[in-house]
Amino acid sequence: MTNSELKSKVVTLGNKLAPRMGGDRKAAFVEAWAIVKAGGLELAVKGVSLGNRQEALKRLAAYNPAQLRAVLVPEPENPADPQAVAVLVGIQGGKGLFRLGYVPRNMAPVAAAMGGKLPALRVVCGTWGWTGNTFGARVALGV
């Protein structure tokens, strides 16, 4: 990536972030620079332990990650958090989308600003938490 392309991406993302960060342009451009320099952002999906989401993740883990499609959906009408950004996932060629969880609250403004890019989804499994075998998910946002 050339310097002018890098600068253009930082300026574009910084301008999108500033209003979502309370108008703090300096903080927005620092955040934008870090994201662009890293080539994007990968975030853990929150709320995956609620309801039937663990069962859904268990099923999703059997698929090739290239078959999974995730979509970020801002929820300005969400009563708990008007800046919430939901993560919906589906299987390529399948029917419908499933609400998997949410982008972490502190990163919701950033994810919303980057929302034009379709994220990649990675389902991870581990033996953490008091339940022993817990599934999780991460979304990768490109710039």
C-alpha positions in Angstrom: 0.0 0.0 0.0 1.4 3.4 -1.0 1.6 6.3 1.4 -1.2 8.1 -0.3 -3.5 5.0 -0.2 -2.6 4.6 3.5 -3.3 8.3 4.2 -6.6 8.1 2.3 -7.8 5.1 4.3 -6.9 6.8 7.6 -8.6 10.0 6.7 -11.8 8.2 5.5 -12.0 6.0 8.6 -11.1 8.9 10.9 -13.8 11.1 9.5 -16.3 8.3 10.0 -15.2 7.6 13.5 -15.1 11.2 14.8 -18.8 11.7 15.2 -19.2 8.3 16.8 -16.4 9.2 19.3 -18.1 12.4 20.6 -16.4 14.6 17.9 -12.9 14.0 19.2 -11.1 14.1 15.9 -7.6 13.6 17.3 -8.7 10.3 19.1 -10.6 9.3 16.0 -7.6 9.7 13.7 -5.3 7.9 16.2 -7.8 5.0 16.3 -8.1 5.0 12.5 -4.3 5.0 12.1 -3.9 1.9 14.4 -6.7 0.0 12.5 -5.4 0.8 9.0 -1.8 0.1 10.0 -2.9 -3.3 11.4 -4.8 -4.1 8.2 -8.1 -4.3 10.0 -9.6 -5.3 13.3 -10.6 -8.6 14.9 -13.1 -8.6 17.7 -14.6 -11.2 20.0 -18.4 -11.5 19.7 -20.0 -10.8 23.1 -23.1 -12.6 24.3 -22.4 -16.0 22.7 -23.3 -17.9 25.9 -26.9 -16.7 25.9 -29.9 -18.8 24.9 -29.3 -21.3 22.1 -26.2 -19.5 20.8 -23.7 -22.1 22.1 -25.6 -24.8 20.2 -25.5 -22.7 17.0 -21.8 -22.1 17.4 -21.2 -25.8 17.9 -23.0 -26.4 14.5 -21.1 -23.6 12.8 -17.8 -24.9 14.0 -18.3 -27.9 11.6 -18.3 -25.7 8.6 -15.4 -24.3 6.6 -14.9 -20.7 7.7 -15.2 -19.6 4.0 -18.8 -20.9 4.0 -19.8 -18.6 6.9 -21.1 -15.1 6.3 -21.4 -12.5 9.0 -23.2 -9.2 8.9 -22.9 -6.3 11.3 -26.2 -4.6 12.0 -26.4 -1.3 14.1 -29.3 -1.3 16.5 -30.2 2.3 17.3 -33.5 1.2 18.7 -31.9 -1.2 21.2 -33.2 -0.2 24.7 -30.1 -1.5 26.5 -27.6 0.4 24.2 -28.5 2.6 21.2 -25.0 2.2 19.9 -25.2 -1.6 19.9 -24.0 -3.5 16.8 -25.4 -7.0 16.4 -23.5 -9.8 14.7 -25.7 -12.0 12.5 -24.3 -15.1 10.8 -25.5 -17.5 8.1 -24.1 -20.3 6.0 -23.4 -19.5 2.3 -26.3 -20.8 0.3 -28.3 -21.4 3.5 -31.5 -19.8 4.6 -31.6 -16.8 6.9 -29.3 -15.2 9.5 -28.9 -16.1 13.1 -28.2 -13.4 15.8 -24.9 -14.6 17.3 -24.2 -11.8 19.7 -22.8 -8.3 19.7 -19.7 -6.3 19.0 -18.1 -5.3 22.3 -19.7 -2.1 23.6 -16.4 -0.1 23.6 -15.8 -1.1 19.9 -19.3 -0.6 18.6 -18.7 2.9 17.3 -15.6 1.7 15.4 -17.4 -1.3 14.0 -20.4 0.8 12.9 -18.0 3.2 11.1 -16.3 0.3 9.4 -19.7 -1.3 8.7 -19.4 -1.1 4.9 -17.0 -4.0 4.9 -18.5 -7.5 5.3 -16.6 -9.2 8.1 -15.2 -12.7 8.2 -16.3 -14.9 11.0 -14.1 -17.3 12.9 -15.7 -19.8 15.3 -13.3 -20.8 18.1 -13.7 -23.5 20.7 -11.8 -23.9 23.9 -12.1 -25.1 27.5 -12.5 -21.9 29.3 -15.2 -20.7 31.7 -16.8 -22.7 34.5 -18.7 -24.8 32.0 -15.6 -26.4 30.6 -16.2 -26.5 26.9 -17.4 -23.1 25.6 -17.6 -21.9 22.0 -16.8 -18.4 21.0 -16.7 -16.3 17.8 -14.6 -13.5 16.4 -15.3 -11.1 13.5 -12.6 -9.7 11.3 -13.2 -6.3 9.8 -11.2 -5.2 6.9 -10.2 -1.7 5.9 
